[in-house]
Amino acid sequence: MHALTERPSLFDGAWRSLAWLGGALSALVASTIAAVIAVIFTAALAVVALMGAVAVGFAGLALRARRTARSGPGDPNVIDAQRVGGNSWVAYGWDRDGRKV
């Protein structure tokens, strides 16, 4: 008489086809979920890219408007002044006598 070296598996015989069917069904469900998540991630990435492009476009329009506003001759009675700290301002384009340079 010899001793059993291996115990019989539950998935031997008739149970093997049922286990294969369960594995195939699990793989199908997992791949479907992965595909849905991939589509959602791609859509989110496209929306973020579109929002970035719109933001860059608005920044370009703002810079163009800023250049256009600065390049014009403007009103001769308006002086250019910059705040240098606290309540101190420095005006450009005027002489000490009050004449326009």
C-alpha positions as CSV (number, residue, x, y, z in Angstrom):
1,M,0.0,0.0,0.0
2,H,1.3,3.5,-0.8
3,A,0.5,6.8,0.8
4,L,-1.2,9.6,-1.1
5,T,1.3,12.3,-2.0
6,E,-1.3,14.7,-3.4
7,R,-4.8,15.5,-2.4
8,P,-7.3,15.7,-5.3
9,S,-8.2,19.2,-6.3
10,L,-11.8,20.5,-6.2
11,F,-11.4,21.7,-9.8
12,D,-10.6,18.3,-11.3
13,G,-13.2,16.7,-13.6
14,A,-16.6,18.3,-14.0
15,W,-15.7,21.4,-12.0
16,R,-12.9,22.4,-14.4
17,S,-15.2,23.7,-17.1
18,L,-17.2,25.7,-14.5
19,A,-14.0,27.3,-13.2
20,W,-12.9,28.1,-16.8
21,L,-16.3,29.8,-17.5
22,G,-16.0,31.8,-14.2
23,G,-12.5,32.9,-15.1
24,A,-13.5,34.0,-18.6
25,L,-16.5,35.9,-17.3
26,S,-14.3,37.6,-14.7
27,A,-11.8,38.6,-17.4
28,L,-14.6,40.0,-19.6
29,V,-16.0,42.1,-16.7
30,A,-12.5,43.4,-15.8
31,S,-11.6,44.3,-19.3
32,T,-15.0,46.1,-19.8
33,I,-14.5,48.1,-16.6
34,A,-10.9,49.0,-17.7
35,A,-12.2,50.2,-21.1
36,V,-14.8,52.4,-19.5
37,I,-12.2,53.9,-17.1
38,A,-9.8,54.5,-20.0
39,V,-12.6,56.3,-21.9
40,I,-13.4,58.5,-18.9
41,F,-9.7,59.3,-18.3
42,T,-9.2,60.2,-22.0
43,A,-12.3,62.5,-21.9
44,A,-11.0,64.2,-18.8
45,L,-7.6,64.7,-20.3
46,A,-9.2,66.2,-23.4
47,V,-11.2,68.6,-21.3
48,V,-8.1,69.7,-19.3
49,A,-6.2,70.2,-22.6
50,L,-9.1,72.3,-24.0
51,M,-9.3,74.4,-20.9
52,G,-5.5,75.0,-21.1
53,A,-5.7,76.1,-24.7
54,V,-8.6,78.5,-23.9
55,A,-6.5,79.9,-21.0
56,V,-3.5,80.4,-23.3
57,G,-5.7,82.0,-25.9
58,F,-7.2,84.5,-23.4
59,A,-3.7,85.3,-22.2
60,G,-2.6,86.0,-25.7
61,L,-5.6,88.3,-26.3
62,A,-4.8,90.1,-23.0
63,L,-1.2,90.7,-24.0
64,R,-2.2,91.9,-27.4
65,A,-4.7,94.3,-25.9
66,R,-2.1,95.5,-23.4
67,R,0.4,96.2,-26.2
68,T,-2.2,98.0,-28.2
69,A,-3.2,100.2,-25.2
70,R,0.4,101.1,-24.5
71,S,1.5,101.8,-28.1
72,G,-1.0,104.4,-28.9
73,P,-0.2,108.1,-28.4
74,G,-2.9,108.5,-25.8
75,D,-4.2,111.7,-24.3
76,P,-1.5,114.4,-24.1
77,N,-3.0,115.6,-20.7
78,V,-2.4,112.3,-19.0
79,I,1.0,111.6,-17.5
80,D,2.5,108.2,-16.7
81,A,3.1,107.6,-13.0
82,Q,4.4,104.6,-11.1
83,R,4.0,103.8,-7.4
84,V,7.4,103.4,-5.8
85,G,6.2,102.5,-2.3
86,G,3.8,103.7,0.4
87,N,2.3,107.0,-0.9
88,S,5.2,107.9,-3.1
89,W,4.7,108.1,-6.9
90,V,7.1,109.0,-9.7
91,A,5.7,110.7,-12.8
92,Y,7.4,110.5,-16.2
93,G,7.2,112.8,-19.1
94,W,7.0,116.1,-17.3
95,D,9.7,118.7,-16.5
96,R,10.2,120.4,-13.1
97,D,8.5,123.5,-14.4
98,G,5.4,121.6,-15.3
99,R,6.1,121.6,-19.0
100,K,5.6,118.4,-21.0
101,V,9.0,117.1,-22.2
